[in-house]
């Protein structure tokens, strides 16, 4: 299909689609939003239950507490659930969506400075070779962090955390930015080929 024909088709279909979107946005809060809230609450309760079962050592040995997460910046989709845990000098943010588990960590003195727990765990296991560690589920996470948790707490102290950030910047984040730039360049080259 040539570009001119595609442009005409888009020009014809866009106004009705905008009208449909406007209509759905107008009726959504009165029809389906309450179902979304119920599903969202059920997903979060399920994650809280799973965390209580699998990471019980945090609550028993380290006096961890689950706290309400900050206001969500977006409408959760699919089976998204998020839980924030305060443990000593650090915060753990656990996010589960579509079967994937994400775990971020930040010290209490810098609550907006989030880093992947898998990287911190890699630093504890072998600081000379830092690589991301994947977690299959919460039980896998528990088995991997339990022996290393004193080390994780130590790295989240004010002096050590600055050192950790420098270590991650040099070994991980710089490489990530290079890979992203190369990928973006490749995508742009393929998208805007003449």
C-alpha positions as CSV (number, residue, x, y, z in Angstrom):
1,X,0.0,0.0,0.0
2,X,1.5,3.3,-1.0
3,X,1.9,6.2,1.4
4,X,-0.7,8.5,-0.2
5,X,-3.5,5.9,0.1
6,X,-2.6,5.2,3.7
7,X,-2.7,8.9,4.4
8,X,-6.2,9.1,2.9
9,X,-7.4,6.1,4.9
10,X,-6.1,7.6,8.1
11,X,-7.7,11.0,7.4
12,X,-11.1,9.3,6.8
13,X,-11.0,7.0,9.9
14,X,-9.5,9.4,12.4
15,X,-12.6,11.6,13.1
16,X,-15.0,8.7,13.9
17,X,-12.3,7.1,16.1
18,X,-11.8,10.3,18.0
19,X,-15.5,10.6,18.5
20,X,-15.7,7.0,19.8
21,X,-12.8,7.6,22.2
22,X,-14.5,10.7,23.5
23,X,-17.7,8.7,24.1
24,X,-16.0,5.9,25.9
25,X,-14.0,8.3,28.1
26,X,-17.3,9.9,29.1
27,X,-19.1,6.7,30.1
28,X,-16.2,4.8,31.5
29,X,-16.2,6.3,35.0
30,X,-19.9,5.4,35.4
31,X,-19.8,1.9,34.0
32,X,-16.6,-0.1,34.2
33,X,-14.4,1.8,36.6
34,X,-15.8,0.1,39.7
35,X,-14.9,-3.3,38.2
36,X,-11.4,-2.1,37.5
37,X,-11.0,-1.0,41.1
38,X,-12.2,-4.3,42.4
39,X,-9.8,-6.2,40.2
40,X,-7.0,-3.9,41.2
41,X,-7.7,-4.5,44.9
42,X,-7.9,-8.2,44.4
43,X,-4.5,-8.3,42.6
44,X,-2.9,-6.2,45.3
45,X,-4.3,-8.5,48.0
46,X,-3.0,-11.5,46.2
47,X,0.5,-10.0,46.0
48,X,0.4,-9.1,49.7
49,X,-0.6,-12.7,50.6
50,X,2.2,-14.1,48.4
51,X,4.7,-11.7,50.0
52,X,3.6,-12.6,53.5
53,X,4.1,-16.3,52.7
54,X,7.3,-16.2,50.8
55,X,9.2,-13.4,52.4
56,X,8.2,-14.1,56.0
57,X,11.8,-13.8,57.2
58,X,11.7,-10.1,56.5
59,X,8.8,-9.7,58.8
60,X,10.1,-12.1,61.5
61,X,13.8,-11.4,61.6
62,X,14.0,-7.8,60.3
63,X,10.6,-6.3,61.5
64,X,9.5,-5.3,58.0
65,X,6.3,-3.4,57.4
66,X,4.1,-3.2,54.3
67,X,3.0,0.4,53.7
68,X,0.5,1.9,51.2
69,X,2.2,2.8,48.0
70,X,2.3,6.4,46.9
71,X,-0.5,7.6,44.6
72,X,-0.4,5.8,41.3
73,X,0.6,7.9,38.4
74,X,-1.5,5.8,36.0
75,X,-4.4,3.5,35.7
76,X,-3.1,0.0,36.5
77,X,-3.6,-2.4,33.6
78,X,-3.8,-6.2,33.2
79,X,-3.0,-7.8,36.6
80,X,-0.7,-5.1,37.8
81,X,0.0,-5.0,41.6
82,X,2.5,-3.1,43.6
83,X,3.6,-3.3,47.3
84,X,6.0,-1.2,49.2
85,X,7.9,-2.8,52.2
86,X,10.0,-0.9,54.7
87,X,12.8,-2.9,56.1
88,X,15.3,-1.2,58.4
89,X,17.2,1.4,56.4
90,X,15.7,0.5,53.0
91,X,12.5,0.3,50.9
92,X,11.6,-2.6,48.7
93,X,9.1,-2.0,45.9
94,X,7.7,-5.3,44.5
95,X,5.7,-5.1,41.3
96,X,4.0,-8.0,39.6
97,X,2.4,-7.7,36.2
98,X,1.6,-10.4,33.6
99,X,3.6,-13.0,35.4
100,X,6.8,-10.8,35.6
101,X,8.2,-9.8,39.0
102,X,10.1,-6.5,39.4
103,X,11.9,-5.6,42.6
104,X,13.4,-2.2,43.2
105,X,15.3,-1.0,46.3
106,X,16.0,2.5,47.7
107,X,17.4,3.7,51.0
108,X,15.2,5.5,53.4
109,X,17.4,8.6,53.3
110,X,16.9,8.8,49.5
111,X,13.4,7.4,48.8
112,X,13.3,8.4,45.2
113,X,16.7,6.8,44.3
114,X,15.5,3.4,43.1
115,X,17.8,0.7,41.8
116,X,17.2,-2.9,40.8
117,X,17.5,-5.3,43.7
118,X,19.0,-7.9,41.3
119,X,22.0,-5.6,40.8
120,X,22.6,-5.0,44.5
121,X,22.3,-8.8,45.0
122,X,24.9,-9.3,42.3
123,X,27.2,-6.8,44.0
124,X,26.8,-8.8,47.3
125,X,27.5,-12.1,45.6
126,X,30.4,-11.0,43.3
127,X,31.3,-7.3,43.1
128,X,33.8,-8.0,40.3
129,X,31.2,-9.3,37.9
130,X,27.9,-7.5,38.2
131,X,25.1,-8.9,36.1
132,X,21.3,-8.8,36.6
133,X,19.8,-11.8,38.4
134,X,16.3,-12.8,37.4
135,X,13.6,-13.9,39.8
136,X,11.1,-16.5,38.7
137,X,8.7,-15.8,41.5
138,X,8.6,-14.6,45.1
139,X,9.9,-17.9,46.5
140,X,12.9,-17.7,44.2
141,X,13.5,-14.1,45.3
142,X,13.3,-15.2,49.0
143,X,15.8,-18.0,48.5
144,X,18.3,-15.6,46.7
145,X,18.1,-12.6,49.1
146,X,17.8,-14.3,52.5
147,X,21.5,-15.3,52.8
148,X,22.6,-11.9,51.4
149,X,20.2,-9.6,53.3
150,X,22.8,-8.4,55.8
151,X,25.0,-7.4,52.9
152,X,22.0,-5.6,51.2
153,X,21.3,-3.7,54.4
154,X,25.0,-2.7,54.7
155,X,25.1,-1.3,51.1
156,X,22.0,0.9,51.9
157,X,23.8,2.8,54.6
158,X,24.5,6.5,53.7
159,X,28.2,6.2,52.9
160,X,28.1,2.8,51.2
161,X,25.1,3.7,49.0
162,X,27.1,6.5,47.3
163,X,29.8,3.9,46.6
164,X,27.2,1.5,45.3
165,X,25.8,4.1,42.9
166,X,29.3,4.8,41.5
167,X,29.9,1.1,41.1
168,X,26.6,0.6,39.2
169,X,27.2,3.7,37.1
170,X,30.6,2.4,36.0
171,X,29.8,-1.2,35.4
172,X,26.1,-1.3,34.5
173,X,24.2,1.9,33.8
174,X,26.8,3.3,31.3
175,X,26.6,0.1,29.3
176,X,22.8,0.2,29.4
177,X,22.7,3.7,28.0
178,X,25.1,2.7,25.2
179,X,22.9,-0.3,24.3
180,X,19.8,1.9,24.4
181,X,21.4,4.5,22.1
182,X,22.5,1.8,19.6
183,X,19.0,0.3,19.7
184,X,17.3,3.6,19.2
185,X,19.6,4.4,16.3
186,X,18.8,1.1,14.6
187,X,15.0,1.5,15.1
188,X,15.1,5.1,13.7
189,X,17.2,3.9,10.8
190,X,14.6,1.2,10.0
191,X,11.6,3.5,10.6
192,X,12.7,6.5,8.6
193,X,14.4,4.7,5.7
194,X,13.9,6.5,2.4
